Amino acid sequence: MGPLVDEYKRKFALGDQPQAANINIDLVKGIVAQLSMPSYHSSQEVMQTPIRERIEMLSPAITARQEMKNPTPDVAASLGGAIEIPALTFAKAFERFKIIAANNVRIPRLPCYG
């Protein structure tokens, strides 16, 4: 029984692979790009999509998964939509606003005390 226990311990050990707590949206987007998938979809986004569109949305992930023997936890999270897409922060929203409506943004100049 000892050799079997050791074998399954090795199979279930994650070693140096990222733990679930270390997986974030930036990592997931990088993996999706590396796998040449068109985009990442969170599980919530998939569930809110009509079934016909859902099949089309999930096809690249299913195809990529079929080609892998043992995906790492970060790859599995990327394929399965396990990470929620974070809300846009105010700072990022303002940066986008400055690009979209550049003529509506006026940043006052502070007097220089040189």
C-alpha positions as CSV (number, residue, x, y, z in Angstrom):
1,M,0.0,0.0,0.0
2,G,3.0,2.3,0.7
3,P,4.0,2.7,-3.0
4,L,0.4,3.5,-4.0
5,V,0.1,6.2,-1.3
6,D,3.4,7.7,-2.5
7,E,2.2,7.5,-6.2
8,Y,-1.0,9.3,-5.4
9,K,0.7,11.9,-3.2
10,R,2.9,12.7,-6.2
11,K,-0.1,12.9,-8.5
12,F,-2.0,15.3,-6.2
13,A,1.0,17.4,-5.1
14,L,1.1,20.9,-6.7
15,G,4.8,21.5,-6.0
16,D,5.8,24.9,-7.4
17,Q,2.6,25.5,-9.3
18,P,0.5,28.5,-8.2
19,Q,-2.0,28.0,-5.5
20,A,-5.6,29.2,-6.0
21,A,-4.9,32.3,-3.8
22,N,-2.1,33.3,-6.1
23,I,-4.1,33.2,-9.3
24,N,-5.3,36.7,-10.4
25,I,-6.9,38.2,-13.5
26,D,-3.6,39.4,-15.0
27,L,-2.1,35.9,-14.7
28,V,-5.3,34.4,-16.3
29,K,-5.2,36.9,-19.2
30,G,-1.6,36.0,-19.9
31,I,-2.4,32.3,-20.0
32,V,-5.3,32.9,-22.3
33,A,-3.1,34.9,-24.6
34,Q,-0.4,32.2,-24.4
35,L,-3.0,29.5,-25.4
36,S,-4.1,31.7,-28.3
37,M,-7.6,31.8,-27.1
38,P,-9.7,34.8,-28.3
39,S,-10.6,36.0,-24.8
40,Y,-11.3,35.1,-21.2
41,H,-14.8,34.7,-19.9
42,S,-15.6,34.4,-16.2
43,S,-18.1,31.7,-15.2
44,Q,-20.6,34.4,-14.3
45,E,-20.4,35.9,-17.8
46,V,-20.8,32.4,-19.3
47,M,-23.9,31.6,-17.2
48,Q,-25.6,34.9,-18.3
49,T,-25.1,34.1,-22.0
50,P,-27.7,32.3,-24.0
51,I,-26.9,28.6,-24.7
52,R,-26.1,28.9,-28.4
53,E,-23.6,31.7,-27.8
54,R,-22.3,29.9,-24.7
55,I,-21.2,26.9,-26.8
56,E,-19.4,29.2,-29.2
57,M,-17.8,31.1,-26.2
58,L,-16.5,27.9,-24.5
59,S,-15.3,26.0,-27.6
60,P,-11.7,27.4,-27.6
61,A,-11.3,26.5,-23.9
62,I,-12.7,23.0,-24.4
63,T,-10.4,22.5,-27.4
64,A,-7.4,23.8,-25.5
65,R,-8.2,21.5,-22.5
66,Q,-8.5,18.4,-24.7
67,E,-4.9,18.9,-25.9
68,M,-3.5,19.0,-22.3
69,K,-2.7,16.0,-20.2
70,N,-2.3,17.7,-16.8
71,P,-3.2,21.4,-16.7
72,T,-1.8,23.3,-13.8
73,P,-4.2,25.0,-11.4
74,D,-3.7,28.4,-13.1
75,V,-4.4,27.0,-16.5
76,A,-7.5,25.1,-15.2
77,A,-8.7,28.4,-13.6
78,S,-8.2,30.2,-16.9
79,L,-10.0,27.6,-19.0
80,G,-12.8,27.2,-16.5
81,G,-13.6,30.9,-16.0
82,A,-12.8,30.6,-12.3
83,I,-11.5,34.2,-11.8
84,E,-14.0,37.0,-11.7
85,I,-13.1,40.0,-13.9
86,P,-12.5,42.9,-11.5
87,A,-14.5,46.1,-11.7
88,L,-12.8,49.1,-13.3
89,T,-11.1,51.1,-10.7
90,F,-11.7,54.9,-10.6
91,A,-8.1,55.6,-11.6
92,K,-8.3,53.3,-14.7
93,A,-11.8,54.7,-15.5
94,F,-10.3,58.2,-15.4
95,E,-7.4,57.2,-17.7
96,R,-9.9,55.8,-20.2
97,F,-12.1,58.9,-19.9
98,K,-9.1,61.1,-20.7
99,I,-8.5,59.1,-23.9
100,I,-12.1,59.1,-24.9
101,A,-13.0,62.7,-24.1
102,A,-9.6,64.4,-24.1
103,N,-11.1,67.8,-24.9
104,N,-13.3,67.6,-21.7
105,V,-10.5,67.1,-19.3
106,R,-8.7,70.1,-17.9
107,I,-6.1,69.6,-15.3
108,P,-5.3,72.8,-13.5
109,R,-1.7,73.9,-13.3
110,L,-0.4,74.6,-9.9
111,P,1.7,77.7,-9.4
112,C,5.4,76.9,-9.3
113,Y,7.4,78.1,-6.3
114,G,10.8,77.8,-7.7
